[in-house]
Amino acid sequence: MMNAMQEKMLLELRQTKSELEQSLINKQEKDWLTDLIEEELRDVEAAICKLEAGRYGQCEISGELLPEDLLQMIPTLKSIKDSKNLDVFYKKPLLP
């Protein structure tokens, strides 16, 4: 059974999936952006499957729980390794 945060996340991910699918439909020709949209769509679909299966928020490598605040910012986060790599892209630390 999903908690309130997971139910909200599922609704947001379904909306994002719909928007990504619409973006692909509206594209006149395939280009570099198409590949990024398709990759994001796959990540969103995987997150939806995890939520529906009760495995959302678990690291795909270790099975540990991912930080909930990071999942709220990046709902397609897959692993603890990925969350540690995020610091490379941000000037300020994500977690205190």
MMTF fields as JSON, N, C-alpha, C and O atoms, coordinates in Angstrom:
{
  "mmtfVersion": "1.0.0",
  "mmtfProducer": "UNKNOWN",
  "numBonds": 383,
  "numAtoms": 384,
  "numGroups": 96,
  "numChains": 1,
  "numModels": 1,
  "chainsPerModel": [1],
  "groupsPerChain": [96],
  "chainIdList": ["A"],
  "bondAtomList": [4, 2, 8, 6, 12, 10, 16, 14, 20, 18, 24, 22, 28, 26, 32, 30, 36, 34, 40, 38, 44, 42, 48, 46, 52, 50, 56, 54, 60, 58, 64, 62, 68, 66, 72, 70, 76, 74, 80, 78, 84, 82, 88, 86, 92, 90, 96, 94, 100, 98, 104, 102, 108, 106, 112, 110, 116, 114, 120, 118, 124, 122, 128, 126, 132, 130, 136, 134, 140, 138, 144, 142, 148, 146, 152, 150, 156, 154, 160, 158, 164, 162, 168, 166, 172, 170, 176, 174, 180, 178, 184, 182, 188, 186, 192, 190, 196, 194, 200, 198, 204, 202, 208, 206, 212, 210, 216, 214, 220, 218, 224, 222, 228, 226, 232, 230, 236, 234, 240, 238, 244, 242, 248, 246, 252, 250, 256, 254, 260, 258, 264, 262, 268, 266, 272, 270, 276, 274, 280, 278, 284, 282, 288, 286, 292, 290, 296, 294, 300, 298, 304, 302, 308, 306, 312, 310, 316, 314, 320, 318, 324, 322, 328, 326, 332, 330, 336, 334, 340, 338, 344, 342, 348, 346, 352, 350, 356, 354, 360, 358, 364, 362, 368, 366, 372, 370, 376, 374, 380, 378],
  "bondOrderList": [1, 1, 1, 1, 1, 1, 1, 1, 1, 1, 1, 1, 1, 1, 1, 1, 1, 1, 1, 1, 1, 1, 1, 1, 1, 1, 1, 1, 1, 1, 1, 1, 1, 1, 1, 1, 1, 1, 1, 1, 1, 1, 1, 1, 1, 1, 1, 1, 1, 1, 1, 1, 1, 1, 1, 1, 1, 1, 1, 1, 1, 1, 1, 1, 1, 1, 1, 1, 1, 1, 1, 1, 1, 1, 1, 1, 1, 1, 1, 1, 1, 1, 1, 1, 1, 1, 1, 1, 1, 1, 1, 1, 1, 1, 1],
  "groupList": [{"groupName": "MET", "atomNameList": ["N", "CA", "C", "O"], "elementList": ["N", "C", "C", "O"], "formalChargeList": [0, 0, 0, 0], "bondAtomList": [1, 0, 2, 1, 3, 2], "bondOrderList": [1, 1, 2], "singleLetterCode": "M", "chemCompType": "L-PEPTIDE LINKING"}, {"groupName": "ASN", "atomNameList": ["N", "CA", "C", "O"], "elementList": ["N", "C", "C", "O"], "formalChargeList": [0, 0, 0, 0], "bondAtomList": [1, 0, 2, 1, 3, 2], "bondOrderList": [1, 1, 2], "singleLetterCode": "N", "chemCompType": "L-PEPTIDE LINKING"}, {"groupName": "ALA", "atomNameList": ["N", "CA", "C", "O"], "elementList": ["N", "C", "C", "O"], "formalChargeList": [0, 0, 0, 0], "bondAtomList": [1, 0, 2, 1, 3, 2], "bondOrderList": [1, 1, 2], "singleLetterCode": "A", "chemCompType": "L-PEPTIDE LINKING"}, {"groupName": "GLN", "atomNameList": ["N", "CA", "C", "O"], "elementList": ["N", "C", "C", "O"], "formalChargeList": [0, 0, 0, 0], "bondAtomList": [1, 0, 2, 1, 3, 2], "bondOrderList": [1, 1, 2], "singleLetterCode": "Q", "chemCompType": "L-PEPTIDE LINKING"}, {"groupName": "GLU", "atomNameList": ["N", "CA", "C", "O"], "elementList": ["N", "C", "C", "O"], "formalChargeList": [0, 0, 0, 0], "bondAtomList": [1, 0, 2, 1, 3, 2], "bondOrderList": [1, 1, 2], "singleLetterCode": "E", "chemCompType": "L-PEPTIDE LINKING"}, {"groupName": "LYS", "atomNameList": ["N", "CA", "C", "O"], "elementList": ["N", "C", "C", "O"], "formalChargeList": [0, 0, 0, 0], "bondAtomList": [1, 0, 2, 1, 3, 2], "bondOrderList": [1, 1, 2], "singleLetterCode": "K", "chemCompType": "L-PEPTIDE LINKING"}, {"groupName": "LEU", "atomNameList": ["N", "CA", "C", "O"], "elementList": ["N", "C", "C", "O"], "formalChargeList": [0, 0, 0, 0], "bondAtomList": [1, 0, 2, 1, 3, 2], "bondOrderList": [1, 1, 2], "singleLetterCode": "L", "chemCompType": "L-PEPTIDE LINKING"}, {"groupName": "ARG", "atomNameList": ["N", "CA", "C", "O"], "elementList": ["N", "C", "C", "O"], "formalChargeList": [0, 0, 0, 0], "bondAtomList": [1, 0, 2, 1, 3, 2], "bondOrderList": [1, 1, 2], "singleLetterCode": "R", "chemCompType": "L-PEPTIDE LINKING"}, {"groupName": "THR", "atomNameList": ["N", "CA", "C", "O"], "elementList": ["N", "C", "C", "O"], "formalChargeList": [0, 0, 0, 0], "bondAtomList": [1, 0, 2, 1, 3, 2], "bondOrderList": [1, 1, 2], "singleLetterCode": "T", "chemCompType": "L-PEPTIDE LINKING"}, {"groupName": "SER", "atomNameList": ["N", "CA", "C", "O"], "elementList": ["N", "C", "C", "O"], "formalChargeList": [0, 0, 0, 0], "bondAtomList": [1, 0, 2, 1, 3, 2], "bondOrderList": [1, 1, 2], "singleLetterCode": "S", "chemCompType": "L-PEPTIDE LINKING"}, {"groupName": "ILE", "atomNameList": ["N", "CA", "C", "O"], "elementList": ["N", "C", "C", "O"], "formalChargeList": [0, 0, 0, 0], "bondAtomList": [1, 0, 2, 1, 3, 2], "bondOrderList": [1, 1, 2], "singleLetterCode": "I", "chemCompType": "L-PEPTIDE LINKING"}, {"groupName": "ASP", "atomNameList": ["N", "CA", "C", "O"], "elementList": ["N", "C", "C", "O"], "formalChargeList": [0, 0, 0, 0], "bondAtomList": [1, 0, 2, 1, 3, 2], "bondOrderList": [1, 1, 2], "singleLetterCode": "D", "chemCompType": "L-PEPTIDE LINKING"}, {"groupName": "TRP", "atomNameList": ["N", "CA", "C", "O"], "elementList": ["N", "C", "C", "O"], "formalChargeList": [0, 0, 0, 0], "bondAtomList": [1, 0, 2, 1, 3, 2], "bondOrderList": [1, 1, 2], "singleLetterCode": "W", "chemCompType": "L-PEPTIDE LINKING"}, {"groupName": "VAL", "atomNameList": ["N", "CA", "C", "O"], "elementList": ["N", "C", "C", "O"], "formalChargeList": [0, 0, 0, 0], "bondAtomList": [1, 0, 2, 1, 3, 2], "bondOrderList": [1, 1, 2], "singleLetterCode": "V", "chemCompType": "L-PEPTIDE LINKING"}, {"groupName": "CYS", "atomNameList": ["N", "CA", "C", "O"], "elementList": ["N", "C", "C", "O"], "formalChargeList": [0, 0, 0, 0], "bondAtomList": [1, 0, 2, 1, 3, 2], "bondOrderList": [1, 1, 2], "singleLetterCode": "C", "chemCompType": "L-PEPTIDE LINKING"}, {"groupName": "GLY", "atomNameList": ["N", "CA", "C", "O"], "elementList": ["N", "C", "C", "O"], "formalChargeList": [0, 0, 0, 0], "bondAtomList": [1, 0, 2, 1, 3, 2], "bondOrderList": [1, 1, 2], "singleLetterCode": "G", "chemCompType": "PEPTIDE LINKING"}, {"groupName": "TYR", "atomNameList": ["N", "CA", "C", "O"], "elementList": ["N", "C", "C", "O"], "formalChargeList": [0, 0, 0, 0], "bondAtomList": [1, 0, 2, 1, 3, 2], "bondOrderList": [1, 1, 2], "singleLetterCode": "Y", "chemCompType": "L-PEPTIDE LINKING"}, {"groupName": "PRO", "atomNameList": ["N", "CA", "C", "O"], "elementList": ["N", "C", "C", "O"], "formalChargeList": [0, 0, 0, 0], "bondAtomList": [1, 0, 2, 1, 3, 2], "bondOrderList": [1, 1, 2], "singleLetterCode": "P", "chemCompType": "L-PEPTIDE LINKING"}, {"groupName": "PHE", "atomNameList": ["N", "CA", "C", "O"], "elementList": ["N", "C", "C", "O"], "formalChargeList": [0, 0, 0, 0], "bondAtomList": [1, 0, 2, 1, 3, 2], "bondOrderList": [1, 1, 2], "singleLetterCode": "F", "chemCompType": "L-PEPTIDE LINKING"}],
  "groupTypeList": [0, 0, 1, 2, 0, 3, 4, 5, 0, 6, 6, 4, 6, 7, 3, 8, 5, 9, 4, 6, 4, 3, 9, 6, 10, 1, 5, 3, 4, 5, 11, 12, 6, 8, 11, 6, 10, 4, 4, 4, 6, 7, 11, 13, 4, 2, 2, 10, 14, 5, 6, 4, 2, 15, 7, 16, 15, 3, 14, 4, 10, 9, 15, 4, 6, 6, 17, 4, 11, 6, 6, 3, 0, 10, 17, 8, 6, 5, 9, 10, 5, 11, 9, 5, 1, 6, 11, 13, 18, 16, 5, 5, 17, 6, 6, 17],
  "groupIdList": [1, 2, 3, 4, 5, 6, 7, 8, 9, 10, 11, 12, 13, 14, 15, 16, 17, 18, 19, 20, 21, 22, 23, 24, 25, 26, 27, 28, 29, 30, 31, 32, 33, 34, 35, 36, 37, 38, 39, 40, 41, 42, 43, 44, 45, 46, 47, 48, 49, 50, 51, 52, 53, 54, 55, 56, 57, 58, 59, 60, 61, 62, 63, 64, 65, 66, 67, 68, 69, 70, 71, 72, 73, 74, 75, 76, 77, 78, 79, 80, 81, 82, 83, 84, 85, 86, 87, 88, 89, 90, 91, 92, 93, 94, 95, 96],
  "secStructList": [7, 7, 7, 2, 2, 2, 2, 2, 2, 2, 2, 2, 2, 2, 2, 2, 2, 2, 2, 2, 2, 2, 2, 2, 2, 2, 7, 1, 1, 7, 7, 2, 2, 2, 2, 2, 2, 2, 2, 2, 2, 2, 2, 2, 2, 2, 2, 2, 2, 2, 2, 2, 2, 6, 7, 6, 6, 5, 7, 6, 6, 6, 7, 7, 5, 7, 7, 2, 2, 2, 2, 2, 2, 7, 6, 6, 7, 7, 7, 2, 2, 2, 2, 2, 2, 4, 4, 4, 6, 7, 1, 1, 7, 1, 7, 7],
  "xCoordList": [0.843, 0.0, 0.891, 1.895, 0.507, 1.294, 0.942, -0.203, 1.961, 1.701, 1.319, 1.339, 0.975, 0.5, 1.562, 1.24, 2.812, 3.884, 4.018, 4.207, 3.923, 4.049, 2.861, 3.035, 1.665, 0.492, 0.627, 0.298, 1.111, 1.332, 2.395, 2.245, 3.457, 4.54, 4.026, 4.394, 3.175, 2.63, 1.803, 1.907, 0.999, 0.208, 1.118, 0.882, 2.144, 3.074, 3.838, 4.041, 4.257, 4.986, 4.088, 4.532, 2.831, 1.898, 1.677, 1.583, 1.594, 1.435, 2.681, 2.577, 3.848, 5.102, 5.181, 5.598, 4.782, 4.785, 3.913, 4.318, 2.734, 1.813, 2.431, 2.344, 3.049, 3.681, 4.841, 5.003, 5.642, 6.758, 6.248, 6.78, 5.222, 4.64, 4.092, 4.265, 3.435, 2.9, 4.025, 3.894, 5.113, 6.268, 6.809, 7.173, 6.858, 7.343, 6.386, 6.819, 5.095, 4.093, 4.205, 4.075, 4.445, 4.487, 5.781, 5.827, 6.827, 8.1, 7.966, 7.476, 8.395, 8.321, 9.377, 9.128, 10.556, 11.633, 12.491, 12.568, 13.131, 13.98, 15.283, 15.906, 15.686, 16.947, 17.522, 17.043, 18.529, 19.187, 18.221, 18.352, 17.251, 16.28, 15.343, 14.908, 15.039, 14.183, 14.794, 14.095, 16.085, 16.773, 16.672, 16.448, 16.835, 16.733, 15.313, 15.127, 14.32, 12.924, 12.615, 11.969, 13.074, 12.836, 13.51, 12.944, 14.714, 15.43, 14.694, 14.535, 14.248, 13.504, 12.2, 11.798, 11.533, 10.286, 10.531, 9.738, 11.605, 11.931, 12.159, 11.697, 12.868, 13.111, 11.804, 11.609, 10.921, 9.626, 8.791, 8.183, 8.76, 8.012, 8.563, 7.799, 9.884, 10.499, 10.104, 9.817, 10.087, 9.699, 8.234, 7.892, 7.374, 5.963, 5.833, 5.084, 6.555, 6.521, 6.98, 6.391, 8.032, 8.529, 7.481, 7.272, 6.826, 5.775, 4.658, 4.208, 4.217, 3.114, 3.49, 2.628, 4.772, 5.246, 5.685, 6.035, 5.666, 6.073, 7.573, 8.044, 8.348, 9.805, 10.363, 11.577, 9.508, 9.954, 10.789, 10.451, 11.876, 12.718, 13.837, 14.59, 13.963, 15.053, 16.166, 15.913, 17.376, 18.547, 18.527, 18.361, 18.7, 18.704, 19.938, 19.95, 20.966, 22.198, 22.203, 22.429, 21.953, 22.087, 20.759, 20.732, 19.665, 18.369, 18.102, 17.017, 19.1, 18.919, 17.881, 17.639, 17.276, 16.324, 17.053, 18.047, 16.552, 17.109, 16.544, 15.431, 17.269, 16.776, 15.465, 15.395, 14.447, 13.125, 13.139, 12.429, 13.947, 13.988, 14.576, 14.16, 15.534, 16.086, 15.076, 14.984, 14.32, 13.291, 12.214, 11.658, 11.931, 10.944, 11.473, 10.701, 12.773, 13.373, 13.605, 13.397, 14.04, 14.386, 13.701, 14.32, 12.431, 11.668, 12.137, 11.704, 13.012, 13.518, 14.887, 15.542, 15.311, 16.604, 16.64, 15.693, 17.741, 17.813, 18.675, 18.4, 19.728, 20.658, 21.31, 21.292, 21.88, 22.622, 23.833, 24.209, 24.44, 25.58, 25.163, 25.889, 23.996, 23.496, 23.308, 23.623, 22.801, 22.563, 23.89, 23.966, 24.916, 26.231, 26.835, 27.555, 26.549, 27.062, 26.392, 26.927, 25.252, 24.548, 25.36, 25.261, 26.157, 26.962, 27.89, 28.261, 28.26, 29.129, 28.435, 29.094, 27.123, 26.382, 25.845, 25.345, 25.941, 25.408, 26.518, 27.467, 26.397, 27.415, 27.24, 28.214, 26.006, 25.741, 25.408, 24.834, 25.749, 25.401, 23.883, 23.16, 23.415, 21.979, 21.474, 20.342, 22.302, 21.892, 22.772, 23.963, 22.18, 22.971, 23.998, 24.737],
  "yCoordList": [-1.186, 0.0, 1.254, 1.319, 2.222, 3.445, 4.451, 4.547, 5.2, 6.302, 7.536, 7.498, 8.612, 9.823, 10.402, 10.854, 10.393, 10.924, 10.088, 10.636, 8.786, 7.911, 8.08, 8.061, 8.244, 8.466, 9.771, 9.832, 10.81, 12.097, 11.947, 12.478, 11.232, 11.013, 10.251, 10.571, 9.244, 8.469, 9.359, 9.247, 10.223, 11.152, 12.082, 12.31, 12.611, 13.505, 12.776, 13.325, 11.547, 10.782, 10.439, 10.481, 10.103, 9.826, 11.072, 10.979, 12.236, 13.492, 13.777, 14.178, 13.566, 13.768, 12.817, 13.212, 11.572, 10.588, 11.077, 11.024, 11.547, 12.057, 13.235, 13.305, 14.147, 15.316, 14.913, 15.466, 13.953, 13.487, 12.797, 13.009, 11.978, 11.307, 12.328, 12.181, 13.358, 14.407, 15.156, 15.503, 15.403, 16.063, 15.239, 15.788, 13.921, 13.06, 13.064, 13.061, 13.072, 13.109, 14.41, 14.413, 15.508, 16.831, 17.107, 18.032, 16.327, 16.578, 16.259, 15.193, 17.173, 17.003, 16.031, 15.251, 16.097, 15.216, 14.817, 15.526, 13.666, 13.161, 13.955, 14.189, 14.363, 15.069, 14.706, 13.772, 15.424, 15.116, 15.218, 14.48, 16.125, 16.288, 15.083, 14.713, 14.481, 13.288, 12.192, 11.546, 11.983, 10.953, 11.243, 10.329, 12.498, 12.868, 12.646, 12.149, 13.014, 12.827, 11.338, 10.931, 10.53, 9.086, 8.467, 7.586, 8.923, 8.412, 8.801, 7.977, 10.043, 10.489, 9.718, 9.36, 9.457, 8.692, 7.286, 6.792, 6.651, 5.318, 5.378, 4.503, 6.404, 6.558, 6.768, 6.204, 7.575, 7.84, 6.557, 6.245, 5.82, 4.559, 3.561, 2.832, 3.522, 2.622, 3.023, 2.161, 4.323, 4.8, 4.46, 4.078, 4.595, 4.241, 2.752, 2.376, 1.918, 0.469, 0.148, -0.699, 0.826, 0.608, 1.001, 0.29, 2.134, 2.564, 1.535, 1.159, 1.088, 0.132, -1.218, -1.935, -1.568, -2.846, -2.754, -3.763, -1.537, -1.369, -1.34, -1.574, -1.054, -1.017, 0.382, 0.549, 1.382, 2.746, 3.255, 3.041, 3.927, 4.526, 3.631, 4.002, 2.452, 1.548, 1.664, 1.757, 1.656, 1.662, 0.387, -0.715, 0.55, -0.596, -1.479, -2.628, -0.954, -1.717, -2.419, -3.627, -1.655, -2.206, -2.562, -3.356, -1.99, -2.209, -1.257, -1.267, -0.421, 0.564, 1.602, 1.809, 2.247, 3.306, 4.574, 4.965, 5.205, 6.47, 7.609, 7.489, 8.699, 9.83, 10.382, 10.722, 10.462, 10.895, 12.304, 12.584, 13.195, 14.562, 14.597, 15.41, 13.723, 13.653, 13.061, 13.501, 12.066, 11.477, 12.5, 12.468, 13.394, 14.427, 15.397, 15.909, 15.653, 16.539, 15.814, 16.38, 14.553, 13.764, 12.399, 11.432, 12.325, 11.094, 9.884, 8.764, 10.089, 8.967, 8.481, 7.694, 8.942, 8.536, 7.015, 6.413, 6.403, 4.942, 4.326, 3.219, 5.044, 4.418, 5.453, 6.653, 4.957, 5.823, 6.398, 7.549, 5.594, 6.079, 7.291, 8.282, 7.214, 8.347, 9.575, 10.689, 9.387, 10.531, 11.172, 12.391, 10.372, 10.93, 11.673, 12.654, 11.217, 11.878, 13.227, 14.052, 13.471, 14.739, 15.919, 17.019, 15.703, 16.792, 17.403, 18.572, 16.622, 17.109, 18.215, 19.126, 18.14, 19.054, 20.285, 21.212, 20.304, 21.409, 22.111, 21.478, 23.411, 24.187, 24.07, 24.148, 23.883, 23.722, 22.272, 21.61, 21.754, 20.372, 20.207, 21.11, 19.048, 18.776, 18.394, 18.715, 17.718, 17.283, 17.973, 18.188, 18.314, 18.974, 18.045, 18.44],
  "zCoordList": [0.0, 0.0, 0.0, 0.709, -0.794, -0.925, 0.156, 0.596, 0.574, 1.483, 0.661, -0.569, 1.337, 0.651, -0.283, -1.382, 0.141, -0.703, -1.974, -3.06, -1.845, -3.008, -3.959, -5.177, -3.41, -4.256, -5.031, -6.216, -4.363, -5.029, -6.109, -7.21, -5.799, -6.754, -7.974, -9.104, -7.753, -8.853, -9.786, -11.008, -9.219, -10.033, -10.837, -12.023, -10.2, -10.886, -11.995, -13.078, -11.723, -12.731, -13.923, -15.071, -13.651, -14.75, -15.595, -16.819, -14.96, -15.689, -16.535, -17.694, -15.944, -16.67, -17.86, -18.949, -17.65, -18.742, -19.89, -21.051, -19.568, -20.584, -21.343, -22.569, -20.614, -21.238, -22.149, -23.237, -21.703, -22.526, -23.796, -24.886, -23.639, -24.805, -25.794, -27.003, -25.283, -26.153, -26.861, -28.035, -26.167, -26.784, -27.949, -28.989, -27.769, -28.844, -30.035, -31.187, -29.751, -30.822, -31.611, -32.835, -30.909, -31.539, -32.3, -33.111, -32.056, -32.732, -34.215, -34.587, -35.042, -36.492, -37.013, -37.933, -36.406, -36.844, -35.653, -34.649, -35.794, -34.718, -34.682, -35.718, -33.49, -33.315, -31.952, -31.308, -31.511, -30.231, -29.064, -28.088, -29.149, -28.072, -27.977, -26.886, -29.111, -29.123, -28.266, -27.486, -28.407, -27.624, -26.124, -25.331, -25.735, -24.316, -23.792, -22.681, -24.591, -24.176, -24.027, -23.062, -24.977, -24.905, -23.69, -23.042, -23.382, -22.198, -20.92, -20.02, -20.839, -19.66, -19.537, -18.43, -20.657, -20.643, -20.088, -19.286, -20.502, -19.959, -18.447, -17.715, -17.979, -16.538, -15.773, -14.696, -16.332, -15.686, -15.645, -14.621, -16.749, -16.781, -15.772, -15.14, -15.618, -14.634, -13.214, -12.384, -12.932, -11.599, -11.32, -10.201, -12.319, -12.152, -11.824, -10.923, -12.549, -12.289, -10.867, -10.196, -10.413, -9.051, -8.017, -7.035, -8.241, -7.308, -7.249, -6.167, -8.4, -8.46, -7.865, -7.357, -7.924, -7.382, -5.923, -5.311, -5.366, -3.97, -3.762, -2.649, -4.827, -4.715, -4.914, -5.036, -4.949, -5.197, -4.032, -2.867, -4.361, -3.334, -2.863, -1.962, -3.457, -3.098, -4.132, -5.333, -3.652, -4.525, -5.377, -4.854, -6.701, -7.594, -7.409, -7.851, -6.766, -6.571, -5.21, -5.129, -4.144, -2.789, -2.13, -1.19, -2.607, -1.964, -0.82, -0.239, -0.484, 0.584, 0.159, -1.031, 1.152, 0.856, 0.435, 1.046, -0.609, -1.079, -0.24, 0.272, -0.085, 0.706, 0.122, -1.059, 0.958, 0.508, -0.074, -1.039, 0.51, -0.017, -1.427, -2.253, -1.7, -3.056, -4.031, -5.177, -3.58, -4.44, -4.799, -5.896, -3.877, -4.173, -5.226, -6.037, -5.221, -6.225, -7.542, -8.616, -7.457, -8.637, -8.507, -8.065, -8.89, -8.665, -9.461, -9.19, -10.435, -11.229, -10.748, -11.431, -9.591, -9.025, -8.864, -8.359, -9.298, -9.321, -8.238, -7.775, -7.825, -6.886, -5.977, -6.251, -4.901, -3.987, -4.716, -4.494, -5.585, -6.377, -7.206, -7.267, -7.842, -8.627, -7.745, -8.164, -6.539, -5.657, -5.246, -5.088, -5.077, -4.725, -5.909, -5.722, -7.119, -8.32, -8.55, -9.291, -7.943, -8.131, -7.621, -8.164, -6.589, -6.036, -7.081, -6.977, -8.077, -9.14, -9.933, -10.434, -10.048, -10.897, -10.16, -10.796, -8.856, -8.064, -7.314, -6.85, -7.199, -6.481, -4.965, -4.216, -4.523, -3.089, -2.82, -3.684, -1.649, -1.321, -1.285, -0.863, -1.73, -1.733, -0.357, 0.007, 0.4, 1.737, 2.777, 2.55, 3.908, 4.978, 5.575, 6.477]
}
